[in-house]
Amino acid sequence: MKIGELPEDIYEVALQRVDEYGINIGLNLNDLDITFAFDWSFTPEGVEIWSDVDIGDFDSFRSFHNNVPSQVSSKYQVNIKGTPCDVYDVLKAFDVRNPAIQHAIKKLLMPGRRGHKDKLQDLLEAKQSIVRAINLENE
């Protein structure tokens, strides 16, 4: 399905997702197939909901947006089994308490995709954090 064919409520969100998670190839967005417009796995809606939208089933999308608390989604947020989660939810779920390990995990989950540094820089900083975590564990 092309972005321009979406109902207005979904069209607006799709355009936001293109800005947040999409590709910039200079095409008219209305003519762009939703399958190629942005990486569905990084969006709060997730792959299953966008797959439904792509085949013209809008119920799961509308249900999701009616039940989601109104908050700005972070670039760290992903959809895990239908639940929006971010890195802090993961750290809490796994009871990661060492701040240096927390920092390394955050860098390793999205190296080069946070908009600040490239992949290599994030990996090097994660390595430094792991060394610091080892030192903290030995104190």
C-alpha positions as CSV (number, residue, x, y, z in Angstrom):
1,M,0.0,0.0,0.0
2,K,1.3,3.5,-0.8
3,I,1.5,6.1,1.9
4,G,-0.8,8.4,-0.1
5,E,-3.6,5.7,0.0
6,L,-3.7,5.5,3.8
7,P,-6.6,6.9,5.8
8,E,-5.9,10.4,7.1
9,D,-5.3,9.4,10.8
10,I,-2.8,6.7,9.7
11,Y,-1.3,8.8,7.0
12,E,-0.2,11.5,9.5
13,V,1.5,8.9,11.8
14,A,3.2,7.2,8.7
15,L,4.7,10.6,7.8
16,Q,6.0,11.0,11.3
17,R,7.5,7.5,11.2
18,V,9.2,8.3,7.8
19,D,10.8,11.3,9.5
20,E,11.9,9.3,12.5
21,Y,12.8,5.9,11.1
22,G,12.7,6.3,7.3
23,I,14.8,6.6,4.3
24,N,15.5,9.8,2.4
25,I,15.5,8.9,-1.2
26,G,13.9,12.0,-2.7
27,L,10.7,10.4,-3.8
28,N,7.2,11.7,-3.5
29,L,6.2,10.2,-0.2
30,N,2.6,9.7,-1.3
31,D,3.9,7.3,-4.1
32,L,6.2,5.4,-1.7
33,D,5.1,1.9,-0.7
34,I,4.8,1.7,3.0
35,T,6.8,-1.5,3.0
36,F,9.9,0.5,2.0
37,A,9.2,3.8,3.7
38,F,10.7,3.1,7.1
39,D,11.9,0.3,9.4
40,W,8.7,-1.0,11.1
41,S,10.6,-2.8,13.8
42,F,11.9,0.4,15.4
43,T,8.4,2.1,15.6
44,P,6.2,2.0,18.6
45,E,3.6,0.2,16.5
46,G,5.9,-2.6,15.5
47,V,6.0,-5.0,12.6
48,E,2.7,-6.8,13.2
49,I,0.6,-3.6,13.2
50,W,2.3,-2.1,10.1
51,S,1.9,-5.4,8.3
52,D,-1.8,-5.2,9.0
53,V,-1.9,-1.6,7.7
54,D,-0.1,-2.7,4.6
55,I,-2.9,-5.1,3.7
56,G,-5.6,-2.6,4.5
57,D,-6.5,-3.8,8.0
58,F,-6.5,-0.7,10.2
59,D,-8.1,-2.0,13.3
60,S,-5.0,-3.0,15.2
61,F,-3.4,0.4,14.4
62,R,-6.4,2.3,15.7
63,S,-6.7,0.1,18.7
64,F,-3.0,0.6,19.5
65,H,-3.2,4.3,19.3
66,N,-6.4,4.5,21.3
67,N,-4.7,2.6,24.2
68,V,-1.3,4.1,24.2
69,P,-0.6,6.8,26.8
70,S,0.0,10.1,25.1
71,Q,3.8,10.4,25.4
72,V,6.5,11.2,22.9
73,S,8.1,8.0,21.8
74,S,11.8,8.0,22.2
75,K,14.3,6.8,19.6
76,Y,15.2,4.1,22.1
77,Q,11.6,2.7,22.1
78,V,10.8,-0.6,20.4
79,N,7.8,-2.8,20.3
80,I,8.4,-6.1,22.0
81,K,5.6,-8.6,21.7
82,G,3.1,-5.8,21.4
83,T,4.4,-3.7,24.3
84,P,6.4,-0.5,23.8
85,C,9.7,-0.8,25.7
86,D,12.9,1.2,25.9
87,V,16.4,0.4,27.0
88,Y,15.5,1.3,30.6
89,D,12.7,-1.3,30.7
90,V,15.2,-3.9,29.5
91,L,17.7,-2.9,32.2
92,K,15.1,-3.0,34.9
93,A,13.7,-6.4,33.6
94,F,17.2,-7.9,33.8
95,D,18.0,-6.1,37.1
96,V,21.2,-4.5,35.7
97,R,22.4,-2.2,38.5
98,N,26.0,-1.5,37.7
99,P,25.9,1.9,35.9
100,A,28.9,1.1,33.7
101,I,27.1,-2.0,32.5
102,Q,23.9,0.0,31.9
103,H,25.9,2.5,29.8
104,A,27.5,-0.2,27.8
105,I,24.2,-2.0,27.1
106,K,22.6,1.3,25.9
107,K,25.5,1.9,23.5
108,L,25.5,-1.7,22.3
109,L,21.7,-1.8,21.6
110,M,21.9,1.0,19.0
111,P,25.4,1.6,17.9
112,G,25.6,4.5,15.5
113,R,21.8,4.9,15.3
114,R,21.2,7.4,18.1
115,G,22.2,10.4,16.0
116,H,25.2,11.5,18.0
117,K,28.1,9.3,17.1
118,D,29.0,6.7,14.5
119,K,28.9,3.0,15.1
120,L,32.6,2.6,15.8
121,Q,32.6,5.4,18.4
122,D,29.7,3.8,20.2
123,L,31.4,0.4,20.2
124,L,34.6,1.9,21.6
125,E,32.7,3.7,24.3
126,A,30.9,0.5,25.2
127,K,34.2,-1.3,25.5
128,Q,35.5,1.5,27.8
129,S,32.3,1.1,29.9
130,I,32.8,-2.7,30.1
131,V,36.3,-2.2,31.4
132,R,35.0,0.3,34.0
133,A,32.3,-2.2,35.0
134,I,34.9,-4.8,35.6
135,N,36.8,-2.4,37.8
136,L,33.7,-1.5,39.7
137,E,32.9,-5.2,40.3
138,N,36.4,-5.7,41.7
139,E,36.2,-2.7,44.1
